[in-house]
Amino acid sequence: MSMTRITACCVLALLFGAGLTLLISSAGLLSMLTQAVIYAVFALGVGMLLKQNGLVSFGHALYFGGAGYGMGIMLQLQWIPAEWAVLLVLLVIAVAAFLIGLVIVRVPGIAFGMLTLAIGQMAYLLAARARGMTGGADGMGIAWPSSLFGFSLNTLLQPVVLFMIAWTTMVLVTYVLLWIMQTRFGAITEAVRDNEERARFIGIRTTLPRATVYAISAVVSAIAGVMSSLNSGFISPESLHWSVSAITLLMVIVGGYKKPIGPIVGAMVYFLVNDVLGDYATHSMAIFGAALIAVIVFSPDGITGAVTRLFQRPKSGGAKC
């Protein structure tokens, strides 16, 4: 897909989000959709790592929750304005993730997943026990200032405005990721993912591209963490737990990581099951688990892959696309 078509699709997506705010009058439903969109951004980060590196992470909650704790501590210390604190937190996470990536992307397969799990759980235990700094298991409130980026905090926290902030961020992040995939760097990372040994043979240094993809995916997850901290005004060690990473990974698998919007679809489906069916079914997670099994068995490339095949048109001569 050309960048012109991608740009047009993103503009349409922004208009669709604005249309939703006109159609939905319920503040509770908008708040639920805002949370779903935030997790969709988180899932985009996990999906980026899986699509471009072919690696499964069980520890990306480290960057999601770490961004929230970073904002909480920076705003508590009041060293710099909140706007600069957001940029500083994202920059620190980018550098830290790149350095971590330089080490762990050398490890293949399940060992990589176990390393991410171990690193994430270390951060979880540290946050739970560092009571003086993080509030321990009780968590900590995030003291956002009365204005942010020139707008009143009361205005930003209105359900309609907060939803549009999250939706616009999701669309822009998707656009940037698609642009990255269209560049030479995207082609190199795909070549390394498909056959690392052959990529090395033709002169590609494989560690740096893989570590860069890991850092990009971490920053996307951290953006979701910053938005979540603004949405809730609170952060706890549970945001760093491996189960948060696992649920987000399930969203990616259900939606389909091979398609750009797959993680977004997976996040929406998860929250639909959890919040809508949860009112009528005691075991909403069991329903989502059954959906996951069905997707893995009948459509390994997720819901988006199944929909793509459904609407595929045969070429002239009867061959399938």
N, C-alpha and C positions, 0 to 999 in steps of 0.2 A: 504494500500500500504506500502510495506516495505521500509526502509530507503535506501536500495541498489537500488531499482527501482526509488525512488525519486532522489537519487544522479545522476543516469544515465539520468533521464529526465532533470535535471538541466544542466548537461553537454551538452546535445543535444540542450537545449534552448540557451546556451551561443554560441554554434556553429552556430545556426540559426541566432542569432543577428549579429555575425561576417559576415555571408553570406549576410545579408541585406545590410551591408555597402559596399559590393562588387557589389551588384546588383543596388543600388540606387546611382546615380551620382548627383542628384539635392540637393544642400545645403538647399534650402527652404523646400523640403520634409523631409529631415533628421531633420531639426529644428522642424517641426511639429510633427514628430514621437518622438523626444526627449521630447517635452512637453506632448505628450500623455503618454509616459512611466513614466514621473514624476507623472502625475495624477494617473497612474495605481498603483504606490507605495502608494500614498495617499489613493486610494480606497482600497488597501489591508489592511490598518490600520482600516478604517471604517468597512470593511467586517469582520475583525478579531473580532471586538467588537460585531457585529451582530451575527456571527456564534457561538462564544464561550460563550457570555453572553446573547444573545437574546435581546440586547438593541439597540435602534436606537438613534444615536447622531445627533443633528442639530448644534453642536458647535465645531466639530473637526477642523474647520478652525482656531480656537484659537491656535492649535499646529502647523499647517501648516504655517500660517502667523507669529506666535510667533517665530518660528525658524528663519525666515527671518529677523525679527526685532532684534532678539538676535544677529545674525551674524553682522548685520549692526551696531549696537551699540558697540559690542565688537571690531570690526575692526576699528571703528571710535576712540575709546578710546586708542587702541593699547597697552593694558595692557599685553597681552600674544600673542604668535604667532597664526596665523590663524588656524593651525592644532589643537592646544589645544583649541582654541575658539569653533571649531566644536564639539569637545568632551564635553566641558563644557556646551554648549547650550543644547545638547542632554541629558546630565545628569540632568541639572536643570529642563528641561521639564519632564523627567521621574519622578523625585521626586515630582514636583508640581502636575503632573497628578495623581500620586499614592495618595497623600494627598487629592486631590479633589475627587478622586474615593472612598476613604474611607467614604466620606459623601454621595455622590449622588447615588452610586450603591445600597444603601438601599431603594431607591425610585423606585417603579415599573412602567413599561409601559410608557404611554404618559407623566406622570409627570417627568420622567427621561429626556425625550427628551426636555421638556420645560425648565428644569434646565440647560441642556447643552446649549440651545439656549440663555438663560439669561446670563450665564457666558461668552459665546462667544461674545455677543453684548456689554457687559460691556468692554471687551478688545478692541473691535472695536471703541467704543466711546472714550476710553482712548487714543488709538493711534491717532485718528483723532484730539483730542484736545491738546495733549502734543506736541505742535509745536516745542518747544525748543529741545526736545529729538528725536522725530520721524519725524519731518518735517510736521506734521499735515496731512491735506487732500492731500497735494502735494506729500507726500511720501518722501523717502530718497534713495539716491544712496548707493550702498554697495561697499566700497573701498577694493576690494580683492588685496592682495599683488602680486608682479610680479612673484612669484613662490609659488606653493602649493604642499605639500607632495613630494617635490623634483623635480617637473615638472614645466616648464614654463607656466605661465597663458595663453599666446598666443597659446601654444600647446593644453592645456586643453579646450580652447574655440573653437577650430576647430570643425565644425559640426560632423564629423565622430568620433572624440575622445569623444566629449561630449555625443553623442548618446550611444557609447559603455560604458561610465561610468554609464549613467542612466540605460542602459539595464542590465549591470552586477549587479548593485545595486538592481534592481528589482528581478533578479533571486536569488541573495543571500538572500534577505529579504523573498522571497517566501520559500526558502529552510529552513530558520530558523523557520519561522512560522509553516511549515509542521512538522518540528522536534518537536517543542513545542507541537503540537497537538498529536504527537505520544507518548509523555511522560505521566507519571502518572498525572502530573499537568493538561495536556490536558483532560484526562479522568475525573478528578475531576471537572473541569470547565463545562464539558458537563453534568455531573450528576447534578450539581447545576443549570445549565440552564434548564434542563428538569423538575426537581422537587426539588425546593430549600427546601421545608419543609421536604421532605423525606431525603435529604442530611444532614440536621441538625439533624434529628432523628438518623442517623447512626454515628454521631459524627464529621461531617465535618463542620469546621468554614467557612461559606459561604462568609463573607464580604471580607476577605483577598484575596481569589482567584479571585473574581470579580473585586476588585480594581487593582489587578496585571494585569489582562487582559486589563482593561481600560488604565493602564499605558503603557503596551506594544503597544497597538493600537495608543496611543498618540505619542510614540517614532517613530513608523513607519511613521506616518503623519509628524512628525518633520523632519525625514530624507528626505522626499519628499520636505519639505519646504526649507531645506538647498540646495538641488539640484536645486530647482527653483530659489533661490537667486543667485546661481552661473550662472545659465543659462541666467537670465535676468539682473543681476547686479542692481536690483531695487526692492523695496518693498513699498507697499502702504496699507492704511487701508482696501482697497477692498479685500485684501487677507485674512482678518479676518472676513469678512461679512458672515452672516448666509447663504447667497445664494451660496457661495462656498461650504459650507458643504452640502447643499441640492443637488447641482449638482453632487457632489461626491457620495452621497447616491443613487441618481438615477442611476449612473454608476454601483454601486454594485447591485441594484435591477435588472437592465436590464441584466447584465452579469450573475447574479446568485451567491448569497453569500454562498450557500451550497457546491460549488465546489471551490477548491483552486485557480484556474485560473479565476473564474467567474468575480471578480472585474477587472482583467486585460482586459478581453474580453469586459466588459462594457465600460471601459475607451477608448479602441480602437474604439469601435462602436461610442461612443459620438464624438470623434474627427474626425472620418470619416464623420459623418453627418454634423458636425459643419464646418469643413474646406473644405471638398470636395464638398458636396451638397450645402454648403453655397455660392459657386461661381455661382450656377445655380438657386438656390431657395432663395427667399427673406426671407422666413419663415422657416429656417432650424431647429430652435428650436421646431416649431410646428410639423415637421416631427419626431424629436426625441421624442416629447411628444406622438405622435400617436404610435410610436414603443413601448414606455413605457406602454401605455394602452393595446396594443396587448399582450405584454409579461405578464402583470398582469392577463389578462383574460384567455389567452390560455396556458401560461406556468409560473405559479407562482414562479418556481425555476429558472427562467431566461433562457437565450440563452444556457448556458452550460447544464442545465437540459434537455432542449428540444433536444439538439444534442445527449446527453447521451441516452435518450429514443429512439431516431431514430436509433442508432447503437446497441441497446441492442439486444442480441440474445436470443431466447427462449431456455430454458433448455429442455433436453430430456423429452418427455411426454407432451410438449406443453405449460408448465407453463412459464410465463414471469419472467425474472430476477428481 
